[in-house]
Amino acid sequence: MIVSFENRLLQFIGIMAIFMAIIVVLFPFFWIFLESVKPPSLGGRPDIWRFELSWENWSEVLLNSSVPLNIMNSFFIAFITVVISLICGAPAAYAFSRFRGFQGARYSILAAEMMPPAILILPLFLILYKLELIDSRIGVVTAHLTFVIPVITWFLIGFFDEVPKDLEDQAMIDGYTRFQAFYKVILPVVRPGLGAAAVFGFVLSWNDLFYSLLLTGAGSRTLPVAIASFWTFRGIELGKMAVAILIAVIPVLILSYFIQKHLIKGIGGSGVKY
């Protein structure tokens, strides 16, 4: 009886802890949504909770601002970044997984992640300036590749580690070259990992502010830069900023929901399997 009571108490405490964690996580989104539907005259007034819903901020952002163009720029940049990163990262991850002459070599790919972006921005800026790629989406893609390719490569190593080596050996016995075995046999097996890595890389590129802020202009500005631009010399246009934040968060939440299992598997698996 005492054991049963203790189990129920622990279960109740666990449920309450989860409930409180959900409230802590979701409350900022709820508050941002409220700010987006407040009349502009009440913007920045967190003490006011009762008001008549107004969609003026949404119409201003979606119809009378550059945010739709910024969204398209972010999609284009993130998509091209992911495609190039997968083309480069998948073979690299396969090589790290199969050829283990130096077991610590896989950690070397994270060197770019260990450096602050400020170290890379000056040489990147000078190179892109010489190539006349400043204020272009391709220039931002080039910058994003410096941190997306290493992460995707690291992410995919765990998935390739789980594929039995006998599978590709059998394919080569049947007459495939190593590249054909990789392309026609191994890649289809790790397809869920490729999808999860693509979404993970997309989110990283989609959320970047630092490189996009310094390398873009009016025509190539991304959504995070547009969000920051609502902080003007007149003050923060909080209602419009809240709308832009919600627009930026929605795709990330949807994609993260569908790949959460593979996301944890990829991050954890690449570091612990040797």
N, C-alpha and C positions, 0 to 999 in steps of 0.2 A: 504493500500500500504506500509506504514511504517512498519507495523507488519510483512507483508510478507517479506520485505527486511531484517528485523532483524532475522527472522526465517532462511532465506537462509544464512545469514552471520554466524549465530550460527552453522548451518549444515556444512558450509564450514570449519569453525574453527575446528569442531569436526572431520571431515574427515582428515584434515591436521594433527591434533594431533595423530590420529590413525596411519596415514602413517608414521609420525616421530617415533612413538613408535615401529612400525614394523621394520623400518630401524635400530634403536638402538639395538633391540633384535637380528636381523638376521645378522648384520654386523660382529660380532665376528665369527659366523659360516662360513661366506663367507671368512673372512681373514684366518681362520684355513684351509679351503679347499685350498686356494691359496698356503699356506705354504706347504701343503701335495703334491702338484703337481709341486713345484719349483724344479729345479735341486739342489742337495745337496750343490753345491758350492755357491748357492744364499740363503741358509737357514739363517734365522735371519736378512734378509735385507728387512724391511717393506717399504723402499723407492723405491724398484724396483717392478713395476707393469707389465712391458712388458717382457715376457720371453717365451721360448719354453717349452711347457708342458712336464713334465717328470714323469713317473710312477715308477721311481726307488725306491722311499720311500715306495710305496705301496707293491712292490714286495719284498723288504727287510723285511718289517714288517710281511707280510702274509706268506712268504716262508722261510725266513732265520732267524726267531726269535722265541721266545717262546710265542708270543702273541696268536696264535691259541689255545695253551694249556691253557693259562690264561683265554681266553674267555670261554672255556669249564668249567674251574674251577668256574668262576663267575656264569655261568648258573646253574651248579649243586648246588652250595651253595645257590643261590637265590631261586631256585625251592624248595629244601628241607626245607629251612627256611620258605617259604610261606605255604607249606603244613602243617608243624607242627604248625605254627602260626594260621592258619585257624581252625585246629582241636581244639586248645586250646582257641582261641579268640572268635569263634562264640558262643559256650555255655556260655562263660563269658559275652559277650555282651548281650545275651538273658537274663541272670540272672540280670544284671544291669538294663536292660530295664523293666523287669517284677516285680522284687522284690525291692521296693523303700523304705525300712525301713529308710535309711539315704540317703537323696537326694544328698548329696555331695559326696557319696561314689564313684561315677563314676570318679570323678576327682583324686581319689587316684591312679588309674591305670597309671596316667601320672607321678607318682613320679620318675620312672626310666628315663623318658625323661628329667626331671629337673636336674638330676645329670650329671656332665661332664663325658665323657667316661673314662677319666684318673683315676677316682675314682674306677671304676670297673675292670680296666685292670689288676691290681696287683693280686687281689684274683682270677680272671679268669685264669690268667697265671699260678699261683701256682696250681690251681685245674687241669687244663689241663696238666700241667707238670707231676703231680702225676699219671694222667690217661694215660700218654704217647700219648696225642693227640695234642701236639705242632707240627707244620708243617703237619697238616692234615686238610682236608676240613671239617670234622665233628667238629673239634675244632672251626673253624671259624663260622660254623652254630650255635654252642652253644652260641658264643658271640653275633651273630646277633639276636638271639631270645630275648636277653635282651631288645632290643629297638623296634623290629618289632612286637612282641606280644602285648605290650601295645598300640601301634599305631593302629594296626588292630582291637583290642577290642574297642577302643574309636571310631574308624571309623564306626564300625558296629552297635553301639548303636542306632544311628539315624535311621537306616533302620528298626531295630526291633521295635523302637518306633512307626513307621508308620503302623505296622501290627495290626489290631484290635484284642484285647484280646478275643473277642467273637469267633474268628475263631478257636483258640485252645480249648476254652471251648466247642464248638460244637463237635470238634474232640474227646474230652475226654468223652462227653456224648455218642458218638457213640461207645465207648469201647476202645479208644486209651489210653495208659499211657501218662504221660506228656512228657516223652522222645520220644515216638512214634509221638506225636503231633508235637513236635519240629522238629523231623527228617523228617517226611513225609508230614507235612502241612506247617510249618513256613519256613523252609529252602528253599523249592521251590519258595515261594513268594519273599524272599529276595535274590534270585539268582543273579540279577544284582549287588546288593551291595557286594555279595561275590566275584564276578568277579572283581569289582572295587577295593575292599580291597586287593585281591590277586595281582593285578597289582601294587598298591601303595606299598605294602610290598616288592614286587619284585624289584621295583626301589630303595627303601631304602637300601636293601641288595646289589644290584648291584653297587651302588655308594659308598659304604663304603670303606674308605681308612684306618682309624685309626686302627681298630681291625685287618684288613687283613694285614696291614704292620707289626704289632708286633707279629702275631700268625702264619704267613705262612713262608714257605721256597721255595726252587726252584720248588718242585713238586706240591705245593698247592697254589702258588701265583695267585692272582686275577688280573683282568684287570686294576683297578685303581692303584695297586701297580706296574704293568708293565709300566703304563704311567709315574709314578714317577721315574721309573728306567732309563728313557731316560735322566734324569739330572745326568750326569756322571762327573767324575773328569776332563774330557777333555772339559766340557761345556755341554750345552743343545743341544741334537740332535733334533732340532726343527721340522724338516720335518717328522721324524719318530714319534715323539710325536704327531704331528698334525694328522697323520693317525690313531694312536691309540685312540685319543680323538674322532675323527669322528666315529670310530667303536663303541665306548662306548656310544655315544650320540644317534645314529640311533635307537636302540631298545627302548630307553626311550621315544624318540619323537613319535614313532609309537604307543606305548602302551598308552601314555598320551593323544594322539589325540582321541582314541576310548573310553576312560573312563573319559573324562574331566567333563561331566555333572554329573555323579555319584560321581566323586571325590569331587566336590564342595558341593554336597548334603550331602555326608557322613561327611565331616569335619565340616560343619556348623550345620547339624541336631543334632549331638550327644551332642552339648553343649547348645542348646537353648530349648529343649523340655523336660518338666517335667510334 
